[in-house]
Amino acid sequence: MSPEDSFNNILTLPKVKGFAFVSSEDGSAIKRGGETPGNMDEIVAFIGSAAEIISESCSIKEFKCIKVIGLDNLVIIPYQHNYLGFIIDEDEKNIEKEIINKLSEEEGKAEIIINKLLKTKLSQLNMLIDEFVKGGDRLIWHDYVSKGVTALSKGSKIENCISIEDAKLITTNSKDLTREEINKFMKLLLDFIVKKAVSEYGSDEAKRRVHAVIKRMSNK
């Protein structure tokens, strides 16, 4: 679950009709959902930017919430270094706190799911590495996988999330990762590891070992 997916759950709050999440840098739409005016992205970006400028000029660290009550009741909060706007049915005191609490709740759930996904993917790759290490040099495989992790994760959010000990992949942190980022990286690392196995044992033997691991996974 990506961080933006939690926004959809905000629509379960009775008074929230729609939302727009926009970039604080260029005002472009990152995600929107529910019932919103066609120009809501521009409105949220303009008001959020203006509030930020005023906060800075008044030596205020960060604005907490902006409410615009009218034909469309709009609540804007800073979120993940961007601007998040919500259309609500009617003004309600502390509605922004209710929204933030809901976001925090969904983020907590998402983090658990992401962490479980990362651990599952690493466990599967570790089974494959163990199979390829049989009859080979564990230290050579450790160095090879370590170099692969370093090269493939360089400059990405996953760079500091995985370490390797004794040719085993270990998760150190999954915060802020998305399902897409994990799946993409794991596919690249899988291809990297299998290519090494093919060069070491030949394609037929490498394929046999991969199938042996898949069989063990399916029996779990």
N, C-alpha and C positions, 0 to 999 in steps of 0.2 A: 504494500500500500504506500503510495507516495504521499508526501505531506499535503498536497492539494486535495487528495481524495477525502480527507477528513471534513472538508468544507461542505460536501454534500450532506453529511450528517447533521450539520447546523440547520438544515432545512426542516429537520424534525421538531425544532423549537416552534411552538404554536404561532408566535408573532413574526417569525422570519419568513419573508416571501421569496427573497432572492439575494444573490451576492455577486460581487465582482472583485477579483484579486488582481491588482495591477502592479507593474514594475515602478519602483520609485525613481529609477534612472531615466527611462524614456516614456513612461506612461502607457506602455503596451499592455494588452490584456494577457494575463497568465492563465486565468481560469475564471469562468462565470457559470452560474447555474440558477435555476428557479425563474421567477418572474422579475425582470429588470427592464428599465427604460433602455432604448437603443443606444443612447449616448452615455450610459452609466460609467463605462470605462474612463471616458474623458472627464466626467464630473469628479469621480473618485481621485483620479490622478491630479487634477487641478487643485481640489480642496486639500488633499493630502500634502501636496507640494507647498501650497501657501501656508498651511499650518506648520510645516517643518521650518520654513523660512522665518516665520514669526517667532517660533520657539527659539531658534538660534539667535535671532536679533535681541530677544529678551533674556538670553542666557538661561533658557529652560532646556533641560537635557533632551526631552522628547515629549511631544504631545501624547496624551493618553487616549483621548476620544474626541471626535467632533460629531455633533448632531445637527442635522438640517431638517427641520420640521415644516412640512408643507403638503403639497399634493401627494408627493412621494416622501415618506419619512425615511431619512438616510442616516445611518450610523457608520462612521469611518474610524478605524483604529490602525495603528502601525502594527505590522505582523511580518515576521521573518524578513525584516529590513525592507519591506514593501508596504503597500497600502491595501487594506481590506475593507470594502464597503458592503453594507447590508441594507436591504429595503425591509422595513418593518411595518406591520399593520397600523400600529399607533405607538406613540412615545410611551416609554415605561422607564421609570427610574432604575438605574444600574443594569439596563439590558445588555450593555457592553460587557459587564462582568459575567453575566450568564453566558454570553457568546464565548468569551475567553475561556471560561471554565469548561465549556463543552469542547472547545478546540483542544485544550490540554488533556481532557479525558480521551478524546479520539487519538491524539498523538501518542499517549501512553499505550493504547491498544495496538496502534500501528507499529510502535517500536518493538513490542513483544513479538508480533508477527514477523517483522523483518529480521530480528535476531534469530528466531527459530529457522527461518528460511536460510539464512547465511550458515548456521551451524549444520543444517541438513545437507546443503550443497558441499560444504567442506568435508563432512563425514563421508559422502559419496566419493569425492575425489581422493580422500585418504585410503579408502578401500581399494581404489584403482592403483594408487601409488604403491601400496603394500603388495599388490599382485605383481606389479612390474618389478619391484625390488627383488622378488624371489629369484635366486640364482644370479643376482647382480650385486653391485657394490652400493650399499645404502648411502654412504657418504657422497658418492658421485650423484646419486639421485637427489639427495638433500640439496647439494649445491646447484644442480640444474633447476629444480623446482623453485628454489629461493631466487635465482636469477630471473626466472620467468615471472614470479610474483612481482618482483621489483620493476622489471621492464614494462609489464602489462598494466600495472597500476599507477605508474608514474604520472603525477599531475592530476589524478582523479581523486574523488572522495574516498575511494576504497583503499587508497595508498597506505593509510595508517590503521586499517581495520583488520589486517591479516598478518600473522607472523608464522614462522616455520621453525619447528624444533624436532630434531631427529627424523627429518623427512616427513613430518606430520604438520598439516595446516591447522592453525589455531586462530580463532577469532579474538581480537583484542577490543574491538569496538564496532558497533553497527549503527551508531547514531547518525541520523540524517541520510542514510542510504535509502534508495528506492528499490523496489522489486526489479525494475528494468535494469538498473545499474549492476545489481548482483548477478542477474541472469546473463547479462552481456559479458561481464568479466569472467564468470565461471566457464562460459562457452569458449572464450579465448584461451583460458588456462587449460581447459580440457584438451583442446586441439594441440596446444603446446606440449603437453605431457604425452599425448598419444603419438605425436610425431617422433618424440624421443624414443618411445617404445618400438616404433616401426624401424628406426635406425639401429636399435640395439638387437632386436629379435627377428626382424622381418615382418612383413604385413600379416602373414597367416598366423604366426604365433601371437602377435600383438592383438589380432582380432579374437583369437581363442581366449586370451586372458581378459579382454574386455567383456566377452560374452559370459565368462565365468563370474565376473563381478556383477553383471546385470542379473544373472540367475540368483546369486546370493541376495541381492537387493529385493528381488521379487518374492523371495521366501521369507523375508523379515515380517 
